[in-house]
Amino acid sequence: MQLTTETVRTAVAAALDEDQAADDVTTRWSVPEALEVEATMIAKQAGRVAGLTAVQEVYAAVDPTVTVRPAVADGDPVVPGQPLAWISGSARSIITGERVALNFAQRMSGIATLTSAFVAAIGTHPVALLDTRKTAPGLRAMDKYAVSCGGGTNHRLDLSAMVLLKENHLAAAGGVLPAVRRVRDGMAAEGNDIAIEVEVTTAEEARDALDCRVEWILLDNMPVDLMARIVEWRNTSGSATRLEASGNISVDTIADVAATGVDAISVGALTHSPTALDISLLVTRNHASSSPVIAS
């Protein structure tokens, strides 16, 4: 997905407000007001970059006179020691904004890096890697954008994007068949028509969902042999229903799942458990200085 300027600005404004960036007493009292510096944002480990647009927006909000020049683009692979961006301007402004800028860059690059590892593990199998709604509150668009930077595909953005009948929906509605029937009745009554996906955990539920000819079936926490059998049922029936696998799938197991013939695999860990990419901001006191300081 692509981030809108308004989405990034809203997330950045909330983060700067949380950090009380307008009242950075440490920087205001310790750094000379007129001091101008240059700084470099540097990758300290290999990975995939995301969030440079957020870094630019952080400094645009803190001080529009600060210049941010990206050295790479979102989605690019990087190695340790590689510059990600060059930043120049007021020392006070750069130091005040550095933590929020790094928070965005580190989290989003961590998501992109983890996503790219899953994509690589899928290999040549024609399977889409999907994200989920298991995102940081208030940062869903940023998290999902980072997934796309890592080569993943965005699943539904929110509850209005499609119908996804999960375990509790099915329990409350009385099973797959009545749940799908009620959804279609509701869509007809409201004059709406969007895709339906049904989460199933058993072969019987999968059969029922195939009979309903829904657009998607989510195979949740199934052994690969059962997934392969359901793929075969789908293929021999001539159904256009697409199959998504999910549930505790790791980098080590995703290739086996992809080999079953499913169309997509969703991994919640992409956004609920990423490890931040190690990134630093190195500030040089002036153009002649040879003693950079690591801002943390």
C-alpha positions, 0 to 999 in steps of 0.5 A: 500500500501507499501512505498518504501524506495525511496518514504520515503527518497524523502518526508523526504529530501523535508521536511528537506530542507523546514525546513533548518535543516542543519542550525538550529541556535537555536539548534547549539547555545544553545545545547552543541555539545557533549551532548548525550540524550535519547528521547521518542515519546509519544502518548497523545491521543488514536488513530492508529499509522502510519509514524514510518518509516518516523521518522526513515528516518528523523533521518537517514538523519539528523544524521546516528548515532542517533538510533530510536527504534520503540515501536509499529508498524504502524497500531497499536492502542495506548492509551494516554501516550504510547511510540511510539519510543525511540530515542538516540544519539546527543541532537542537532540532535534529537532536530533538527529533532524532528519537521519534525519527529513529522509532519510526525507521527502526520499527518499520524497517524491522517489519520490512526486514522480517517480511523479506525473510518470509518472502525469501523462504517462500521461494518460487512457490506462487503464493502471496504473503499476507499481513493481518490486523495484528498491528500497533494501535494507531500505526496500522497504515505505517505497519502495512506499508512496511510489509509492502516494502518487504515484498509482502501483500496487504490483507484487509485494512480494517473491518469494513474492507471485507467479510471475514467470518472467524471462529467466534462469528461462526459460533454465534451464528451457528456454523459456516452455512448459516453464517454465510447465509446471514452475511449474504442476506445482510449485504443484499439488505444494505445493497452492498457486495464485498468479498467473503472469507471464512476461517475453518479449522476442520475438513467438514468446515472447509467442505461447507465453505467450498459449497458456499462458494465464498471468495476466500477460505482461511485454513487456520492451524491445519497440518499441511497434509490436510491443507493439501487435501483441501487444495485438491478438493477445491481444484477438482471441484472447479471452484474459484475460491482462493485458499489462505493458510494461517496459524503459527507459521514460521520462516522455517515452515512456510515453504512446506505450507506454500508447497500445498498449493494454497494461494496465500499465507498470512503471518501475524508476526510480521507486524505483532512481533517484529524486531526493530532494525538497529539504526543510529543517528550520528551527529557531527558537531561541525563540518571540520569535526572528526568526532561524531557523537551517537545520538540515542 
